[in-house]
Amino acid sequence: MRQAVATRKRRKAQKLGVNVEVLFRADIERLASHWRLRRLEHAARARPPSRRGAPSVRGMHA
């Protein structure tokens, strides 16, 4: 998720009075490396499945 999108989602949650922490892939990799969680580090570095054919979420409001 792009940082700009994450910032908007975080602000939206704050308006609702919900605490949200957005973790990016780099954050998970760093934590897994620090705590020597090799399986998590490997999973974080794996490429996500292709979104080819997935419906577009552009313009949808959640």
C-alpha positions, 0 to 999 in steps of 0.5 A: 500500500502506498504511504499516501493511501495509508495516511488517508486510512489512518486519518479516517480511523482516527476520526472514528476514534480507533487507534490504527498502526499501519505496518509496511513490508519494510517494517515487518522485515526489519522486526523479523530480522531483529527478533530472528523470526526467519519464517516471518522474514521470508514471508515478508519478502515473498512476492504477493500473488498477481492481482491480474483480473482482480476487480478495481477498487479505484473510486470505491469508498470503504 
